[in-house]
Structures are given as C-alpha cells and as structure tokens.
Amino acid sequence: MGEVATGGTGPRSRLAAIDVAKGLAALWVMLIHAGALEGDPVMVYVFNRAAPLFVVLMGLNAGLWWRRRGGGDVADWWQGRVRRLYPPTWQAVAAFWAMAVLAPAGVRGRLGWKRLAKNLLGWLEGVGTGWFVTLAIELAVLMPLLVWMVRRLGARRAVALSVLVTAACFALRFPLVGRLGTFGWFVFPPRLLANVVFGLALAPVVGRLGARAMLAAAAACVAYLVLPSALGAFSPWQLVPEGIGIEASSTSAVAYRLLDLPVAVLLLGVSGLLGSVPGVGPALAWLGVESYGVYLGQMVMHNAVALHFGTERFRAIFGSGTLVVLLLAGALGWIAATRRLDEFLASRRSRIAAHGLAALLVLAAVAQPVPASAAARRPLVLLVGDSTTAGMCEGCPPSPGASPAASLEALRSKLPAGSRWRDLRAVSAGVGGSTTGDWLSVNPDACRFFERAGARQSESAKAGVGARAPAAVPAPLPSDLGTRALVAACASGGGLGEAVRRLLGEKPDLVLLVLGANDVMNGVTPEAYVANVRAIAAGFAPATVLVATPFWSPQPERAGLAGYAEALRRAGLVRGPDFQAVHLPVDELGVHLTRGGYAAAGALWLDRLPE
C-alpha cells in the first residue's frame, strides 16, 4: 500500500490503474469491516477479496520499484519501507492504547509491557483489524527474497511454485489455524504467497494488459462459477461433490483463494477504465495513493466502536451502512489529522518522539493487568456445542454473520440495569461435527472430520478481526477455542470438555450447552445421549450449566432429535431454551440458523440466565 511507480520518473510515472485499484480495495475493506452486504454474491466473490488483492498490488508495486532502479538496493528498500510503514503504524498504536486504557478490561484484553513491545514492533494482535498491517510489514521484510526468487526461477516457474505453496496452506488450513491461532494464520505469509509473487510477475507487463488478458481472467472466473454446478455441486463454495472422490472443502478453499489472481487482472482492467471518468477516477486514485492512511484510519475508528460501543451492537442499532460512513469519515479524518501532526513534528521530531515514547510507556504502566480479585470481574459465559453453536456453516455461501456468542454480547444491553449478566463476556467452544461422546473422549472420526473438512471459520473473523470478529474476551481466551480444543483433544486422546477447560484459563460462571445434531447422525440412543449430557455438565461443575434441547431440523435423517429433546425433558435436564419447540429458521440447506435465527437464539438464552 505504499507508493506505486512505473519505470518512468516524475509525477506522471504512476500507473493510474494501480492507484484506482488500490482506492477501490480501500473502500471494499470498509464494507467488509462494517459487515455490509453480507450474503450478497458481489461481496462474497469480489469485495471480500480486498486484502488479498492489496497483497497482489504490493507485489506489483515492489516489482515496479526494483525495475525502476535497475536491480534495486536491499538496504534502500528496507529503509524506505521502515519510513513508510512504521511511523504511521506507531501513531495508530498510540491511538489504540489511548482508547484501550479507557475501555473495560474485558473488552480491551490484557495490555502491559509485552503487548506494547509487540505492537511497536508491528505485531498488532488484539488491535482490531491490525492483522493486515502486520502482514504488510512481514511482506516488506521478505520482498527482496521474493524478488530474487522470481528473477532466479523466472516469472512462470515462480508463480507456479507460489501457487503450490498457497494451495498447500489452504488445503491444510484447519490444522494450521489450530497450531498458529487465528491471528497467526492471517499473518502467515505463505498463505498469500501466490498473490504477492503474481504481483511481482505482473510488473513487467502491467502497462500492456489488454483485451486478451482480460478475456482470459474473465474465463477463469466464469469457469470457477460454472464448473461446480456442471459436476453436480450445490454451490461454488463446494467446488466438486464429495461423491466423486475429491475432498470438497479443501478443494473449494484452494480454488476460492486462487481466484484472487484473475480477479486482480480484471480489477486492474476496470480500474484503467474508471481512471478516465471525471471526478470518479481522481477520487479513487487519491484514495489509492493514501490507502495506507485510509486503512489505519478506519482501523482506529473500528477500534473505537468495538472498544466503547460494540461492533455488533452498533450494527444492530444503526445499521451497517452507517458504520461504513463512520469508517470512511474516520479514515479521512485520520489522514488530515496525521498530516497536520507530521507537519508539526517536522521541526520537533526528536523531542516529540521522546515524549511520545514516554507517554506510551506510561499507558503501558497504567494498563498493567489487574488480578481478578482486585477488580470487578465480568462474568464469563461459555457456549458448548457443535458447528451451529460456533456460528459456522460448511458449504454455506456465505457463513452466518453472528454466532450465538456474538448475539449474547450484542443483546446483553437488553437485560435490566441491575442484572449481573449485563456485562457478560461470551465465548464459543463450538466444535464442528462433534457429538456428546466427543466431549467426554474424542472419537478418531472427529479428528478425521477436522482434518478432512472441519468447520469453516467466519473471516471477519473473521478474526478476532474485521466486522464479524468473535465476541470480545480477555486475551487469554482464544477466539478459536473450539478449533484449538479439537487439536488438543486429538493430540492427547482426551475429551473436548477437558481440553476446553484447560484452554479457557479461568472458570466460567455459566455454561450454555446444546448438542445432539451429530449424535443422531451417529445412531446414539436417547438414553446414551442423556447420560453423556449429564457427564458433560458434571465436568464443568461448579459452574451452572444450562442445557437446551437440540435445534430443530427439517431433515428426515435428523428426525430423532425430537426424541432427544423429549428424553432431556423427562430427565429434568432442560433448563435452557427449548429449540425443538421454537423451530428457529434454517438456511437453504435445511440445517443451520439464519442470521435472524442466531439473534433469536441469543435472545432466548438471555431469557434463561439465572439471577
């Protein structure tokens, strides 16, 4: 997201198409982080690629930089990237820390010296959507090596090799997420190696991309959308049906990610046309030139909303469109404010830098972790269940927007002012494909399910990042708790419940349990199901456990869920919502809840919280 220059010199040496492309991607980032257009095909297949497309443009920029310098100088490259990336990042880190110190401890997570040092070095875990800043810094460090690789192997071989690396990463994405964590996965450079190397390979020809390149890119996109249905798949998200022997989930994930490459070519072509449109072209080009500031500005504003209002709550009250406008206003305001600040600091840089560092150190000292016994502790609510509880949906285009845990976080303000749960923290330990038996002793089939397909993580989530991030919890609580628990249980041979308790790091105040959808598919009797539920509840003692009946499903093979619900009622175990009786809505696959259903699930759980 730095300067884009061609092999020429002077102010006209820019390729306008690249600046316009960066401007469009900057706007798409805000749509993603605001949770706008969820489920719209244009969002799923185009807008949601903003960050990977930026990575292609990073590679393109770097290739042009080295071509302009006739080989380039590694030290000159690194010095330029440090000057370009770090001072703006430090300004954003300072803004985050100023806001975080004033935010509730359960929302901001643990601060302290170690986190400050990591943030100043560019590791922005916990700083909202800062993962992309960390990735940009990593790629800047690695870029000379990648440039050397392209020159050594040639563009075609280098792209082919990088495609294999990226494909391997996405084929193995679930084990990698389990090992690296959500943030570690997002900033893992090999997962987007194809994007950056493809950008480097485009550099020599970017000014000559014509109709033939556009047609080839368009044909690749059409093939991606048409081929699955021709093979009998229900959606492009499931590239091929599992019945023909190709593992659908991994193949689909790889194909979806590699589609970034032809989309990048089309984006450059469209951007070239938009660049000549009066008013539109110059505005988008300006956004592209300022794209790093735009990203940091929207990140700061997104953090402000998340820390002091709650992103899901803001969207529920004001709508995603309002959040988009707010993020854009924050980005533009940030650019203006930091430009004034840079002018002010120009003649006082050394003195102000020392004062700024001192201020950050003071913030770190003020924000040192406070023992739970010395501070008012927000009650922790743990959700135990399968992929529905986690807010995941394998093969759904797209995955649901808000999980029950996120809905609880968003709806907690509806509780009476004096309720002890009004400041609850909610975290999901949903594990896709899990049965009640897996929570006591994991079945090897569950481990194979995880390795083969697993449950698709939400990418706003994407990640503790973006607009659909998991509910805010203190730092020791992994946002991908269910995934890590499954990895730990598969490694040790123990149960998911034991792994979750170990990873949680603190005792939950309340456990919300809903399981059964996978038990019925595995032929578990109602009696065995009830016995397993009792054992799971006992394992979480002394925390109160609210058991709900399994979610109703219209699928004939899951008709036995009604028998499970009746068995729970006879045993007197149902203390949570009776989802069998409510018949919450399902999606087009007839299995998982819609976004409205997730919110309804959150509201029904709220109605059962004990005082």
C-alpha positions in Angstrom: 0.0 0.0 0.0 3.0 2.3 -0.5 3.9 4.4 -3.4 3.2 3.0 -6.8 5.6 4.0 -9.6 6.4 2.7 -13.1 9.7 2.7 -14.7 9.5 6.4 -15.6 10.2 9.4 -13.5 8.3 12.4 -12.3 4.7 12.9 -11.2 3.3 11.2 -14.3 5.2 8.0 -13.8 2.3 6.4 -11.9 0.1 3.9 -13.5 -3.3 5.4 -12.8 -5.0 1.9 -12.9 -3.0 0.8 -9.9 -3.9 3.8 -7.8 -7.6 3.4 -8.7 -7.4 -0.3 -7.9 -6.0 0.5 -4.5 -8.7 3.1 -3.9 -11.4 0.6 -4.8 -9.9 -2.1 -2.5 -9.7 0.5 0.3 -13.4 1.2 0.0 -14.1 -2.6 0.0 -12.1 -3.0 3.2 -14.6 -0.7 4.9 -17.6 -2.6 3.5 -16.0 -5.8 5.0 -15.3 -4.4 8.4 -18.7 -2.8 8.6 -20.4 -6.2 7.8 -22.2 -4.6 4.8 -23.8 -6.7 2.0 -23.5 -10.0 3.9 -24.5 -12.8 1.7 -24.5 -10.7 -1.5 -22.6 -12.6 -4.2 -20.7 -9.4 -5.1 -19.5 -9.2 -1.5 -18.6 -12.9 -1.3 -16.8 -13.2 -4.6 -15.4 -9.7 -5.2 -15.4 -7.2 -2.2 -14.3 -9.8 0.3 -11.1 -10.2 -1.6 -9.9 -6.6 -0.8 -7.0 -7.6 1.5 -5.6 -10.4 -0.8 -5.9 -8.0 -3.8 -3.9 -5.5 -1.8 -1.2 -8.2 -1.5 -1.2 -8.6 -5.3 -0.7 -4.9 -5.6 2.0 -4.9 -3.0 3.9 -7.4 -5.2 3.2 -5.3 -8.3 4.5 -2.1 -6.5 7.6 -3.9 -5.4 8.3 -5.2 -8.9 8.0 -1.8 -10.4 10.2 -0.3 -7.6 13.0 -2.7 -8.5 12.6 -2.3 -12.2 12.8 1.5 -11.9 16.1 1.1 -10.0 17.6 -1.4 -12.4 18.0 -4.1 -9.8 17.5 -2.1 -6.6 19.3 -2.0 -3.3 18.1 -4.2 -0.5 19.1 -1.7 2.2 17.5 1.1 0.3 14.3 -0.9 0.0 14.1 -1.8 3.7 14.9 1.8 4.8 12.1 3.1 2.6 9.6 0.6 3.9 10.6 1.4 7.6 10.0 5.1 6.9 6.8 4.4 5.1 5.2 1.8 7.4 6.4 2.3 10.9 5.7 6.0 11.8 2.1 5.8 10.7 1.7 2.4 12.5 3.1 3.9 15.7 0.5 6.7 15.5 -2.3 4.2 15.2 -0.9 2.1 18.0 -0.8 5.2 20.2 -4.4 5.9 19.4 -5.4 2.3 20.1 -3.7 2.4 23.5 -5.2 5.7 24.5 -8.7 4.2 23.7 -7.9 0.8 25.2 -6.9 2.2 28.6 -10.3 3.9 28.9 -12.2 0.7 27.8 -13.5 -2.0 30.1 -10.8 -4.5 30.8 -12.8 -7.4 29.5 -13.2 -5.7 26.1 -9.6 -4.5 25.6 -7.9 -7.6 26.9 -4.7 -7.6 28.8 -2.3 -4.7 28.0 1.0 -4.3 29.7 4.7 -4.1 28.6 4.9 -7.2 26.4 1.9 -6.3 24.4 3.2 -2.8 23.9 6.6 -4.0 22.7 4.9 -6.4 20.2 2.6 -3.6 19.0 5.5 -1.2 18.5 7.4 -3.9 16.5 4.3 -4.3 14.3 2.7 -7.4 15.8 -0.8 -5.9 16.1 -2.6 -8.9 17.6 -5.6 -7.6 19.6 -5.6 -4.3 17.7 -8.9 -4.8 15.9 -8.2 -5.2 12.1 -4.5 -4.7 12.5 -3.5 -8.1 11.2 -3.1 -6.7 7.7 -0.6 -4.1 9.0 1.5 -7.0 10.5 1.3 -8.9 7.2 2.3 -5.8 5.2 5.4 -5.4 7.4 6.3 -9.1 7.1 6.0 -8.9 3.3 8.1 -5.8 3.2 10.9 -7.7 5.0 10.6 -10.7 2.7 10.2 -8.9 -0.5 13.9 -8.8 -1.6 14.0 -12.6 -1.2 10.8 -13.0 -3.3 12.2 -10.6 -6.0 15.3 -12.8 -6.1 13.2 -15.9 -6.4 11.2 -14.5 -9.4 14.4 -13.5 -11.2 16.1 -16.8 -10.4 13.3 -19.1 -11.4 11.6 -16.9 -14.0 8.1 -15.4 -13.6 6.1 -18.5 -14.7 8.0 -21.0 -12.5 8.0 -18.7 -9.5 4.2 -18.2 -9.8 3.7 -22.0 -10.2 5.7 -22.7 -7.1 3.9 -20.0 -5.1 0.6 -21.3 -6.2 1.5 -24.8 -4.9 2.6 -23.2 -1.5 -0.7 -21.3 -1.2 -2.7 -24.3 -2.2 -1.0 -26.4 0.4 -1.7 -23.8 3.1 -5.4 -23.7 2.3 -5.7 -27.5 2.0 -4.2 -27.7 5.5 -5.8 -24.6 6.8 -7.6 -26.2 9.8 -4.5 -27.8 11.3 -2.6 -24.6 10.6 -5.3 -22.5 12.4 -5.2 -24.9 15.3 -1.4 -24.6 15.6 -1.0 -20.8 14.7 -4.2 -19.4 16.2 -6.5 -17.1 14.2 -4.2 -14.1 14.2 -1.2 -16.2 13.4 -3.0 -17.8 10.4 -4.0 -14.4 9.0 -0.4 -13.1 9.2 1.2 -16.3 7.9 2.9 -15.1 4.7 2.9 -18.4 2.8 -0.9 -18.5 2.7 -0.8 -15.5 0.3 2.5 -16.2 -1.4 0.7 -16.8 -4.7 -0.8 -13.3 -4.5 2.5 -11.4 -3.9 4.5 -13.4 -6.4 1.8 -13.0 -9.0 2.0 -9.2 -8.4 5.8 -9.3 -8.9 5.3 -11.3 -12.2 2.8 -8.7 -13.4 5.2 -5.8 -13.0 6.9 -6.1 -16.4 3.6 -6.4 -18.3 1.2 -4.4 -16.2 1.2 -1.5 -18.7 0.4 -3.8 -21.5 -2.6 -5.8 -20.1 -5.0 -5.8 -23.0 -8.2 -7.5 -24.1 -6.6 -10.9 -24.3 -5.6 -10.8 -20.6 -9.0 -9.6 -19.6 -10.8 -12.3 -21.5 -8.5 -15.0 -20.0 -9.2 -13.7 -16.5 -12.9 -13.5 -17.1 -12.9 -17.0 -18.5 -11.2 -18.3 -15.3 -13.9 -16.6 -13.1 -16.7 -18.0 -15.2 -15.2 -21.5 -15.0 -15.0 -21.2 -11.2 -18.7 -20.3 -11.1 -19.9 -22.8 -13.7 -17.8 -25.9 -13.2 -19.1 -26.8 -9.8 -22.8 -27.0 -10.9 -21.7 -28.9 -14.0 -20.2 -31.5 -11.7 -23.3 -31.7 -9.5 -22.2 -29.5 -6.6 -24.7 -27.3 -4.9 -22.6 -24.2 -4.7 -19.2 -22.8 -5.9 -18.2 -23.0 -2.3 -18.2 -26.7 -2.7 -16.2 -27.0 -5.8 -16.9 -30.6 -6.5 -19.3 -33.1 -4.9 -17.6 -35.4 -2.4 -19.1 -38.5 -4.1 -16.5 -38.4 -7.0 -13.6 -38.8 -4.5 -12.2 -35.3 -4.3 -12.2 -33.7 -0.9 -14.7 -30.9 -1.4 -13.9 -28.5 1.4 -10.2 -28.2 0.8 -10.5 -28.1 -3.0 -13.1 -25.3 -2.6 -11.0 -23.3 -0.3 -7.9 -23.5 -2.6 -9.9 -22.6 -5.7 -11.6 -19.6 -3.9 -8.2 -18.2 -2.8 -6.5 -18.7 -6.2 -9.4 -16.9 -7.8 -7.7 -13.8 -6.4 -5.3 -13.9 -9.3 -7.7 -13.5 -12.3 -9.8 -11.1 -10.2 -6.7 -8.9 -9.7 -6.2 -8.7 -13.5 -9.9 -7.8 -14.0 -9.6 -5.2 -11.2 -6.7 -3.5 -13.0 -8.6 -3.5 -16.3 -11.7 -2.0 -14.7 -9.6 0.5 -12.8 -8.0 1.6 -16.0 -11.4 2.5 -17.4 -12.5 4.2 -14.2 -9.4 6.3 -14.1 -10.6 8.3 -17.1 -14.0 9.0 -15.6 -14.1 12.7 -14.5 -14.4 13.0 -10.7 -14.6 9.3 -10.0 -11.1 8.5 -11.3 -9.2 11.2 -9.4 -11.1 10.5 -6.2 -10.3 6.8 -6.3 -6.7 7.4 -7.3 -6.3 9.8 -4.3 -7.7 7.1 -2.0 -5.2 4.7 -3.6 -2.3 6.9 -3.0 -3.4 7.4 0.6 -4.5 3.8 1.1 -2.2 3.0 4.0 -3.6 6.0 5.9 -7.1 5.0 4.9 -6.6 1.6 6.3 -5.1 2.8 9.5 -7.8 5.5 9.9 -10.6 3.0 9.5 -8.8 0.6 11.9 -8.6 3.3 14.6 -12.3 4.1 14.1 -13.3 0.5 14.1 -11.4 0.0 17.3 -13.2 3.0 18.9 -16.6 1.5 18.0 -15.5 -2.0 19.2 -14.0 -0.9 22.5 -16.6 1.7 23.6 -19.8 0.6 21.9 -19.5 -2.9 20.5 -19.5 -3.5 16.7 -22.4 -5.9 16.6 -24.5 -3.7 18.9 -23.7 -0.6 16.7 -24.8 -2.5 13.6 -27.9 -3.7 15.3 -28.9 -0.2 16.2 -27.6 2.0 13.4 -27.1 -0.5 10.5 -24.1 -1.5 8.5 -24.4 1.5 6.1 -23.9 4.0 9.0 -20.9 2.1 10.1 -19.4 2.3 6.5 -19.9 6.0 6.5 -18.3 6.3 10.0 -15.3 4.2 9.0 -14.8 6.4 5.9 -15.1 9.6 7.9 -12.6 8.1 10.4 -10.2 7.3 7.6 -10.4 10.8 6.0 -10.2 12.5 9.4 -7.2 10.4 10.3 -5.3 11.3 7.1 -6.0 15.0 7.8 -5.0 14.8 11.4 -1.8 12.9 10.9 -0.8 15.1 8.1 -1.1 18.1 10.4 0.7 16.2 13.1 3.6 15.3 10.7 4.0 19.0 9.8 4.0 20.0 13.4 6.6 17.3 14.3 8.9 18.1 11.4 10.9 20.7 13.3 10.5 19.0 16.7 10.8 15.3 15.8 13.4 14.2 18.3 11.8 15.9 21.3 8.3 14.8 20.4 9.4 11.3 19.7 10.9 11.0 23.2 7.7 12.4 24.7 5.6 10.1 22.7 7.5 7.1 23.7 7.3 8.2 27.4 3.6 8.6 27.0 3.2 5.1 25.6 5.3 3.7 28.5 3.0 5.5 31.0 0.0 3.9 29.2 1.6 0.5 29.5 2.2 1.0 33.2 -1.3 2.3 33.8 -2.8 -0.7 31.9 -0.9 -3.4 33.6 -3.1 -6.5 34.1 -5.1 -6.3 37.3 -5.7 -9.5 39.2 -9.3 -10.7 39.1 -9.6 -10.4 42.9 -8.6 -6.7 42.7 -11.1 -5.7 40.1 -14.7 -6.1 39.2 -14.8 -9.3 37.1 -17.2 -9.6 34.2 -19.0 -12.9 34.3 -17.9 -15.4 31.6 -20.4 -17.4 29.7 -19.2 -20.4 27.8 -21.2 -21.9 24.9 -20.7 -25.6 24.3 -21.9 -27.3 21.1 -21.1 -28.1 17.5 -20.7 -26.0 14.3 -24.0 -24.3 14.8 -23.0 -23.0 18.2 -19.8 -21.8 16.8 -21.6 -19.8 14.1 -20.1 -21.9 11.3 -21.7 -23.4 8.2 -19.7 -25.7 6.0 -20.7 -25.1 2.4 -23.0 -22.2 3.1 -22.5 -19.2 0.8 -21.5 -17.3 3.0 -21.1 -18.4 6.6 -23.5 -16.9 9.1 -22.9 -13.3 10.3 -23.3 -13.7 14.0 -22.9 -16.7 16.3 -25.0 -17.2 19.4 -22.0 -16.0 21.5 -21.8 -12.8 19.4 -25.5 -12.4 19.7 -25.3 -12.6 23.5 -22.6 -9.9 23.5 -24.8 -7.7 21.3 -28.0 -8.2 23.2 -26.8 -8.1 26.8 -27.7 -4.4 27.0 -31.4 -5.6 26.8 -31.0 -7.0 30.4 -32.2 -5.0 33.4 -29.6 -2.4 34.6 -29.1 -4.3 37.9 -28.5 -7.8 36.3 -25.1 -9.4 37.0 -25.1 -10.6 33.4 -25.4 -7.1 31.8 -21.6 -7.1 31.4 -21.2 -10.7 30.4 -18.4 -12.0 28.2 -19.4 -14.8 25.8 -17.1 -17.2 24.2 -17.9 -20.1 21.9 -16.4 -23.6 22.2 -18.4 -25.0 19.4 -16.7 -27.8 17.5 -17.9 -28.8 14.1 -19.0 -32.4 13.8 -18.8 -33.1 17.5 -21.1 -35.5 19.4 -21.8 -35.6 23.1 -19.4 -38.5 23.3 -16.5 -36.4 21.8 -16.9 -34.0 24.7 -16.0 -36.9 27.1 -13.5 -38.8 24.9 -12.9 -37.6 21.4 -13.6 -40.1 18.7 -10.9 -40.5 16.0 -13.6 -39.9 13.4 -14.0 -36.4 14.8 -10.3 -35.8 14.3 -10.5 -37.1 10.7 -13.6 -34.8 10.2 -11.5 -31.9 11.3 -8.6 -32.7 9.1 -10.8 -33.5 6.1 -13.2 -30.6 6.2 -13.7 -29.2 9.6 -15.9 -26.3 10.2 -15.4 -23.0 8.2 -14.3 -20.2 10.5 -16.1 -16.8 9.9 -13.5 -14.3 8.4 -14.4 -11.1 9.8 -13.4 -13.2 11.9 -13.0 -13.3 10.9 -10.8 -13.0 13.1 -10.9 -11.6 16.1 -10.5 -9.4 13.0 -12.9 -7.4 10.9 -16.6 -6.8 11.2 -17.6 -10.3 12.2 -15.0 -10.9 14.9 -15.8 -13.3 17.7 -17.2 -11.8 20.9 -14.6 -9.7 22.8 -13.0 -11.6 25.7 -9.7 -11.2 27.6 -6.6 -12.1 25.8 -6.0 -15.5 27.5 -9.2 -16.8 26.0 -8.5 -17.9 22.4 -11.1 -16.7 19.9 -10.8 -20.0 18.1 -11.4 -22.0 21.3 -13.3 -24.8 19.6 -10.6 -25.4 17.0 -7.8 -25.4 19.5 -9.7 -27.7 21.8 -10.2 -30.2 19.0 -6.5 -30.1 18.1 -5.5 -30.6 21.7 -8.0 -33.5 22.3 -7.0 -35.3 19.1 -3.3 -35.0 20.2 -4.0 -36.3 23.7 -6.9 -38.6 23.1 -8.9 -36.9 25.8 -12.3 -35.2 25.7 -13.2 -31.9 24.2 -14.6 -30.8 27.6 -11.2 -31.3 29.3 -9.4 -29.5 26.5 -11.7 -26.5 26.6 -11.4 -26.2 30.4 -7.6 -26.3 30.1 -7.5 -23.7 27.3 -10.1 -21.4 28.9 -7.7 -20.5 31.7 -10.5 -19.4 34.1 -13.6 -21.0 35.4 -16.8 -20.0 33.5 -19.7 -18.6 35.5 -22.2 -20.2 33.2 -22.1 -22.9 30.6 -24.8 -23.0 27.8 -24.9 -26.4 26.2 -26.7 -27.5 23.1 -25.6 -30.8 21.4 -27.3 -33.6 19.5 -27.4 -32.9 15.8 -24.4 -35.1 15.2 -25.3 -37.7 17.8 -28.5 -38.6 15.9 -26.5 -38.9 12.7 -24.2 -41.4 14.5 -27.0 -43.6 15.9 -26.6 -42.6 19.6 -29.6 -43.8 21.6 -31.6 -41.2 23.6 -30.5 -42.9 26.9 -26.8 -42.7 26.0 -27.2 -39.1 24.8 -28.8 -38.1 28.2 -26.0 -39.9 30.1 -23.4 -38.0 28.1 -25.1 -34.7 28.7 -25.1 -35.4 32.5 -21.4 -36.2 32.4 -20.5 -33.1 30.4 -22.4 -30.9 32.8 -20.7 -32.6 35.8 -17.3 -31.9 34.2 -18.0 -28.1 34.2 -19.0 -28.1 37.9 -19.3 -25.9 39.9 -20.4 -23.7 37.1 -24.1 -23.6 36.4 -24.9 -25.5 33.2 -28.0 -24.6 31.2 -28.9 -27.5 28.8 -31.1 -26.7 25.8 -32.8 -29.1 23.6 -31.1 -29.7 20.2 -32.0 -27.2 17.4 -35.0 -28.5 15.3 -34.1 -29.6 11.8 -36.4 -30.4 8.9 -34.1 -33.1 7.6 -35.5 -36.6 7.7 -32.3 -38.1 8.9 -32.3 -35.9 11.9 -35.9 -36.6 13.0 -34.6 -38.4 16.0 -33.6 -35.0 17.5 -37.2 -34.7 18.8 -36.7 -37.9 20.8 -33.5 -36.5 22.3 -35.4 -33.4 23.3 -38.1 -35.5 25.0 -35.5 -37.6 26.8 -33.9 -34.4 28.2 -37.3 -33.2 29.4 -38.1 -36.5 31.1 -34.7 -36.4 32.8 -35.3 -32.8 34.0 -32.2 -31.5 32.3 -33.7 -28.8 30.1 -33.0 -25.5 31.7 -32.1 -23.6 28.6 -34.3 -22.7 25.5 -36.5 -25.4 24.0 -35.2 -25.1 20.5 -37.2 -28.1 19.3 -40.4 -26.3 20.2 -39.4 -22.9 18.8 -38.5 -24.2 15.3 -36.0 -21.4 14.6 -35.5 -20.7 10.9 -32.9 -22.7 8.9 -30.9 -21.8 5.9 -31.3 -23.1 2.3 -29.5 -26.3 3.2 -32.1 -27.0 5.9 -29.6 -27.3 8.7 -28.1 -24.1 10.2 -29.7 -21.0 11.5 -30.0 -17.8 9.5 -28.6 -14.6 10.9 -32.0 -13.7 12.3 -32.1 -17.2 13.9 -28.8 -16.6 15.6 -30.0 -13.4 17.1 -33.2 -15.2 18.2 -31.0 -17.9 19.8 -29.1 -15.2 21.7 -32.3 -13.6 23.0 -33.7 -17.0 24.1 -30.6 -17.7 26.1 -30.8 -14.3 27.7 -34.3 -15.2 28.9 -32.9 -18.2 30.8 -30.0 -16.5 32.6 -30.2 -17.1 36.3 -30.1 -14.1 38.6 
